[in-house]
Amino acid sequence: MKKIIEGISAGIKEMKRYQAGKSIEEVKEEYGLEKVVKLASNENSLGPAIQVIDTIQSEAKNVNLYPDSETRELKKALAEKYELKEGRVFLGNGSDEILDLLMTLILNPGDEVIQGDPAFIKYELAVKSRGGQSVKVPLDENHRHDLEAMEAAITDKTKAIFICNPNNPTGTMLKKEEIESFLERVSDEILVIVDQAYQEYITAEEPFDGVKLLAEYPNLMLMRTFSKAYGMAGMRVGYALADPELVDYLNRIRGPFNINCLAQKAAVTALESESHLEICQNLNQKEKNFLYQQFEELGLDYIETEANFMMVDLQMPAAEVFEKMQQRGVIIRPGNQFGMDSWIRVTVGTRADNEFFIRNLKKIL
């Protein structure tokens, strides 16, 4: 066994395990609480459409059967939604699986992948576990991706570039023309992955979409998910829109039944439930403004967001705030995990959730 452990790659040995937010049940048990509000993981506080729940219940009788390995129905629905050929659509067991498979596919030991800092931590984990090097480029003074600095970081070892847009954890967004200009300047031998997990929450005018650019830029990949605005984080369904040849190779290395039967049917129904998506979008915008107002009244600096979460600077150690808020039944994400030591990230919840958060925040400020 000793030789097996010693043989684990250096990249994996250097990694730290991804720390997901604690569950509501875990916090209740740990602190003896009856009420706990989770605002740590950017989940949709309204959950999925009722039609999605009905679909899951209806499909449950078929869980003794393997799911459709080709996810035909869902793939067709996504292709029709974006007016693309089905060969451009790749489905994953959450975006996490897509990231892992993609890095497995394209990276060789020593290859470099550029990303913003801070950004979604899974990028670095996927890169390092495949023997690659994660090149982190600090965000600009407005907490946005610094595309000029990212371009300057390109070397002959660069295999891919991650752009998280809107960015997690800052919620900031690059303009359409900024990303398009970047694509024009970057070599087509470098894969540009735009992570659009929060795309449905964007309210800015003319945001970067990218779908119509896929034919022009074979090195462009778009990643989206059903975990956020569609309220299906527990079902684990993510997808990528990309060059058909790249999609073909990803399909060669994925597991044959990577999307379970409940998730496949639920995702199709979610796409059809447009009115629920609109309700979620409207609530998010309304509650963002509520939190903005509360932070301003408290004299706190915050980052305006295009997602369903926001960063706020409390001018005190985030780790300390995290612990004190959990003791009061509010789970948030401490910014020290992102290198923002006095900031916290909070999911935009319902009005009741947000009022509970603000009420308890005031007690520790």
C-alpha positions as CSV (number, residue, x, y, z in Angstrom):
1,M,0.0,0.0,0.0
2,K,2.9,2.4,0.8
3,K,4.1,2.2,-2.8
4,I,0.6,2.9,-4.1
5,I,0.3,6.0,-2.1
6,E,3.8,7.1,-2.9
7,G,3.0,6.7,-6.6
8,I,0.2,9.2,-6.5
9,S,1.0,12.2,-8.7
10,A,2.6,15.3,-7.2
11,G,-0.3,17.4,-8.6
12,I,-2.9,15.5,-6.7
13,K,-0.8,15.4,-3.5
14,E,-0.6,19.2,-3.6
15,M,-4.4,19.5,-3.9
16,K,-6.7,20.4,-1.1
17,R,-10.1,18.8,-1.0
18,Y,-13.0,21.0,-2.2
19,Q,-14.9,22.2,0.8
20,A,-18.6,22.4,0.0
21,G,-20.9,24.3,2.3
22,K,-22.3,22.5,5.2
23,S,-25.8,21.0,4.8
24,I,-28.8,22.4,6.8
25,E,-29.1,19.1,8.6
26,E,-25.4,19.2,9.7
27,V,-25.6,22.7,11.1
28,K,-28.9,21.9,12.9
29,E,-27.3,18.9,14.6
30,E,-24.0,20.7,15.3
31,Y,-25.5,23.7,17.0
32,G,-28.8,22.3,18.2
33,L,-30.9,24.7,16.0
34,E,-34.4,24.4,14.8
35,K,-34.1,26.9,12.0
36,V,-31.2,27.1,9.5
37,V,-31.1,29.1,6.3
38,K,-28.5,28.0,3.7
39,L,-27.1,30.9,1.7
40,A,-23.7,29.4,0.9
41,S,-23.9,27.5,-2.4
42,N,-25.7,29.7,-4.8
43,E,-28.7,27.4,-5.0
44,N,-32.1,28.6,-6.3
45,S,-34.1,29.3,-3.1
46,L,-37.4,28.6,-5.0
47,G,-36.3,25.2,-6.2
48,P,-37.5,23.7,-9.5
49,A,-40.8,24.2,-11.2
50,I,-43.6,22.1,-9.8
51,Q,-43.8,20.4,-13.3
52,V,-40.2,19.2,-12.7
53,I,-41.1,17.7,-9.4
54,D,-44.1,16.0,-11.1
55,T,-41.9,14.6,-13.8
56,I,-39.4,13.2,-11.2
57,Q,-42.2,11.5,-9.3
58,S,-43.7,10.1,-12.5
59,E,-40.3,8.8,-13.8
60,A,-39.4,7.2,-10.5
61,K,-41.0,3.9,-11.4
62,N,-38.4,3.5,-14.1
63,V,-35.3,3.7,-12.0
64,N,-34.7,-0.1,-12.3
65,L,-33.7,0.6,-15.9
66,Y,-30.5,2.2,-17.2
67,P,-31.0,5.7,-18.5
68,D,-30.6,6.6,-22.2
69,S,-26.8,6.6,-22.7
70,E,-27.1,9.2,-25.5
71,T,-29.5,11.5,-23.5
72,R,-31.4,11.9,-26.8
73,E,-34.4,13.7,-25.6
74,L,-32.5,16.3,-23.6
75,K,-29.8,16.7,-26.2
76,K,-32.5,17.4,-28.8
77,A,-34.3,19.9,-26.6
78,L,-31.0,21.9,-26.0
79,A,-30.1,21.8,-29.7
80,E,-33.5,23.2,-30.5
81,K,-33.3,25.8,-27.8
82,Y,-30.0,27.1,-29.2
83,E,-30.6,26.3,-32.8
84,L,-27.5,24.1,-33.0
85,K,-26.9,20.6,-34.3
86,E,-27.1,17.9,-31.6
87,G,-23.4,17.1,-32.2
88,R,-22.4,20.4,-30.5
89,V,-24.1,19.4,-27.3
90,F,-22.4,17.5,-24.5
91,L,-24.1,16.5,-21.3
92,G,-22.3,15.9,-18.0
93,N,-23.1,14.8,-14.5
94,G,-23.0,18.5,-13.4
95,S,-20.4,20.9,-14.9
96,D,-17.9,19.3,-12.5
97,E,-17.8,16.1,-14.6
98,I,-17.4,18.1,-17.8
99,L,-14.4,20.0,-16.3
100,D,-12.8,16.7,-15.2
101,L,-13.4,15.0,-18.6
102,L,-12.2,18.0,-20.5
103,M,-8.9,18.3,-18.6
104,T,-8.4,14.5,-18.9
105,L,-8.9,14.9,-22.7
106,I,-6.6,17.9,-23.5
107,L,-3.9,18.1,-20.8
108,N,-0.5,16.5,-20.7
109,P,1.8,16.9,-17.7
110,G,3.2,20.4,-17.6
111,D,0.5,22.0,-19.7
112,E,-0.8,25.3,-18.4
113,V,-4.4,26.5,-18.0
114,I,-5.0,30.2,-17.3
115,Q,-7.8,31.4,-15.1
116,G,-8.9,34.5,-13.1
117,D,-8.2,34.7,-9.4
118,P,-10.4,34.4,-7.6
119,A,-12.7,32.2,-9.7
120,F,-14.5,28.9,-9.4
121,I,-12.1,26.6,-7.4
122,K,-13.0,23.5,-9.4
123,Y,-10.9,24.8,-12.4
124,E,-7.7,24.5,-10.5
125,L,-8.6,21.1,-9.0
126,A,-9.4,19.6,-12.4
127,V,-6.2,21.0,-13.9
128,K,-3.9,19.8,-11.1
129,S,-5.4,16.4,-10.9
130,R,-4.5,15.8,-14.5
131,G,-0.9,17.0,-14.1
132,G,-1.4,20.5,-15.4
133,Q,-0.4,23.8,-14.0
134,S,-3.0,26.4,-13.1
135,V,-1.9,29.9,-14.0
136,K,-3.9,32.4,-11.8
137,V,-4.2,35.9,-13.1
138,P,-5.6,38.4,-10.5
139,L,-8.9,40.1,-11.2
140,D,-8.7,43.9,-12.0
141,E,-9.6,46.6,-9.5
142,N,-13.3,46.2,-10.3
143,H,-13.2,42.5,-9.5
144,R,-13.5,41.5,-13.2
145,H,-11.4,39.2,-15.3
146,D,-8.3,41.1,-16.6
147,L,-8.3,39.9,-20.2
148,E,-5.1,41.8,-21.1
149,A,-3.2,40.3,-18.2
150,M,-4.6,36.8,-19.1
151,E,-3.5,37.3,-22.7
152,A,0.0,38.3,-21.5
153,A,0.2,35.1,-19.4
154,I,-0.1,32.9,-22.5
155,T,3.0,30.8,-23.2
156,D,3.7,27.9,-25.6
157,K,2.5,25.6,-22.8
158,T,-1.0,27.2,-22.6
159,K,-3.7,24.7,-23.5
160,A,-6.8,26.4,-22.3
161,I,-8.2,29.6,-20.7
162,F,-11.2,29.7,-18.3
163,I,-13.4,32.7,-18.2
164,C,-16.1,32.6,-15.6
165,N,-18.8,35.0,-16.7
166,P,-20.5,36.0,-14.5
167,N,-17.6,35.2,-12.2
168,N,-17.9,33.1,-9.1
169,P,-17.3,34.4,-6.4
170,T,-17.5,38.1,-7.4
171,G,-20.6,38.1,-9.6
172,T,-19.0,40.5,-12.1
173,M,-19.3,40.2,-15.8
174,L,-17.4,41.0,-18.9
175,K,-19.0,42.9,-21.7
176,K,-19.9,41.1,-25.0
177,E,-17.4,43.0,-27.0
178,E,-14.6,42.4,-24.5
179,I,-14.9,38.6,-24.8
180,E,-15.4,38.7,-28.6
181,S,-12.2,40.8,-29.0
182,F,-10.3,38.4,-26.8
183,L,-11.4,35.5,-29.0
184,E,-10.1,37.3,-32.0
185,R,-6.7,37.8,-30.4
186,V,-6.2,34.3,-28.9
187,S,-4.7,31.5,-31.0
188,D,-7.2,29.0,-32.2
189,E,-4.8,26.3,-30.7
190,I,-5.9,27.4,-27.2
191,L,-9.3,26.3,-25.9
192,V,-11.3,29.2,-24.5
193,I,-13.9,27.9,-22.0
194,V,-16.6,30.4,-21.0
195,D,-18.4,29.2,-17.9
196,Q,-21.9,30.6,-18.0
197,A,-23.4,28.8,-15.0
198,Y,-25.2,32.0,-14.0
199,Q,-26.2,33.2,-17.5
200,E,-29.9,33.1,-16.8
201,Y,-29.6,35.6,-14.0
202,I,-27.9,38.3,-16.1
203,T,-29.8,41.6,-16.3
204,A,-27.2,43.8,-18.1
205,E,-28.0,44.8,-21.6
206,E,-26.5,42.8,-24.5
207,P,-24.5,40.3,-22.4
208,F,-22.1,37.9,-24.0
209,D,-24.0,34.8,-25.2
210,G,-21.5,33.1,-27.5
211,V,-23.8,30.5,-29.1
212,K,-23.7,32.1,-32.5
213,L,-19.9,32.3,-32.3
214,L,-19.3,28.6,-32.0
215,A,-19.2,28.1,-35.8
216,E,-16.6,30.9,-36.1
217,Y,-14.4,29.9,-33.2
218,P,-13.9,26.1,-33.0
219,N,-11.7,26.7,-29.9
220,L,-14.7,28.2,-28.0
221,M,-16.6,26.1,-25.5
222,L,-19.6,27.3,-23.5
223,M,-20.6,25.7,-20.2
224,R,-24.0,26.0,-18.7
225,T,-26.0,24.1,-16.0
226,F,-29.4,23.2,-14.6
227,S,-28.1,23.7,-11.0
228,K,-28.7,27.4,-10.6
229,A,-31.6,29.2,-12.2
230,Y,-33.4,26.0,-13.0
231,G,-33.2,24.9,-9.3
232,M,-31.9,21.4,-10.0
233,A,-28.5,21.4,-8.1
234,G,-29.3,18.0,-6.6
235,M,-30.0,16.3,-9.9
236,R,-26.5,17.1,-11.3
237,V,-27.0,18.1,-15.0
238,G,-24.6,20.4,-16.8
239,Y,-23.9,20.8,-20.4
240,A,-21.3,22.2,-22.8
241,L,-21.8,23.7,-26.3
242,A,-18.7,23.2,-28.4
243,D,-17.1,22.0,-31.6
244,P,-18.5,18.6,-32.7
245,E,-15.1,17.0,-32.9
246,L,-14.3,18.0,-29.3
247,V,-17.7,16.7,-28.2
248,D,-17.1,13.4,-30.0
249,Y,-13.9,12.9,-28.0
250,L,-15.6,13.8,-24.7
251,N,-18.2,11.2,-25.4
252,R,-15.5,8.6,-25.9
253,I,-14.2,9.0,-22.4
254,R,-17.3,9.6,-20.4
255,G,-19.2,6.9,-18.5
256,P,-22.0,5.3,-20.6
257,F,-24.8,6.3,-18.2
258,N,-23.6,9.6,-16.7
259,I,-27.0,11.3,-16.6
260,N,-29.6,9.4,-14.6
261,C,-33.1,8.9,-15.9
262,L,-34.7,11.2,-13.4
263,A,-32.3,14.0,-14.2
264,Q,-32.8,13.6,-18.0
265,K,-36.5,13.9,-17.9
266,A,-36.5,16.6,-15.2
267,A,-34.1,18.8,-17.3
268,V,-36.4,18.5,-20.4
269,T,-39.3,19.6,-18.3
270,A,-37.3,22.5,-16.8
271,L,-36.6,23.8,-20.3
272,E,-40.3,23.8,-21.0
273,S,-41.2,25.5,-17.7
274,E,-40.3,29.0,-18.9
275,S,-42.8,30.8,-16.6
276,H,-41.0,29.4,-13.5
277,L,-37.6,30.5,-14.8
278,E,-39.0,34.0,-15.2
279,I,-40.4,34.0,-11.7
280,C,-36.9,33.0,-10.4
281,Q,-35.2,35.7,-12.4
282,N,-37.6,38.4,-11.2
283,L,-37.3,37.3,-7.6
284,N,-33.5,37.4,-7.8
285,Q,-33.5,40.9,-9.2
286,K,-35.9,42.1,-6.5
287,E,-34.0,40.6,-3.7
288,K,-30.6,41.8,-5.0
289,N,-31.9,45.3,-4.7
290,F,-33.2,44.6,-1.2
291,L,-29.7,43.4,-0.1
292,Y,-28.0,46.3,-1.8
293,Q,-30.2,48.7,0.2
294,Q,-29.5,46.8,3.4
295,F,-25.8,46.9,2.9
296,E,-25.8,50.6,2.1
297,E,-27.8,51.3,5.3
298,L,-25.2,49.4,7.2
299,G,-22.3,51.3,5.5
300,L,-20.9,48.1,3.9
301,D,-19.0,47.9,0.6
302,Y,-20.4,45.3,-1.8
303,I,-19.9,44.2,-5.4
304,E,-22.8,44.6,-7.7
305,T,-23.6,41.2,-9.1
306,E,-25.0,39.7,-12.3
307,A,-25.6,36.4,-10.6
308,N,-27.7,35.0,-7.7
309,F,-25.1,35.8,-5.0
310,M,-23.0,38.7,-3.9
311,M,-19.8,39.6,-2.1
312,V,-19.9,42.0,0.8
313,D,-17.0,43.4,2.8
314,L,-17.6,43.3,6.6
315,Q,-14.2,44.7,7.5
316,M,-13.7,41.8,9.9
317,P,-12.3,38.3,9.5
318,A,-14.5,36.3,7.2
319,A,-13.8,33.0,9.0
320,E,-15.0,34.5,12.3
321,V,-18.2,35.8,10.6
322,F,-18.8,32.4,9.1
323,E,-18.6,30.7,12.5
324,K,-20.8,33.3,14.3
325,M,-23.4,33.2,11.5
326,Q,-23.6,29.4,11.6
327,Q,-24.2,29.5,15.3
328,R,-27.2,31.7,14.6
329,G,-28.5,29.4,11.8
330,V,-27.2,31.2,8.7
331,I,-24.8,29.4,6.4
332,I,-22.7,31.7,4.2
333,R,-19.4,31.3,2.3
334,P,-16.4,33.0,4.0
335,G,-14.2,35.0,1.5
336,N,-10.9,33.8,3.0
337,Q,-11.4,30.7,0.9
338,F,-11.1,33.0,-2.1
339,G,-8.3,35.2,-0.8
340,M,-10.8,37.9,0.2
341,D,-10.3,37.8,4.0
342,S,-12.8,40.3,5.2
343,W,-15.5,39.5,2.6
344,I,-18.4,37.0,2.6
345,R,-20.4,35.6,-0.3
346,V,-24.1,35.3,0.3
347,T,-26.7,33.7,-2.0
348,V,-29.7,35.8,-2.8
349,G,-32.6,34.1,-1.2
350,T,-36.3,34.7,-0.6
351,R,-37.3,37.8,1.3
352,A,-37.7,35.7,4.5
353,D,-34.2,34.2,4.0
354,N,-32.6,37.6,3.3
355,E,-34.3,39.2,6.3
356,F,-33.2,36.4,8.6
357,F,-29.6,36.8,7.2
358,I,-29.6,40.6,7.7
359,R,-31.2,40.4,11.2
360,N,-28.4,38.0,12.3
361,L,-25.7,39.9,10.5
362,K,-26.5,43.0,12.4
363,K,-26.0,41.2,15.7
364,I,-22.4,40.4,15.0
365,L,-21.3,43.7,13.3
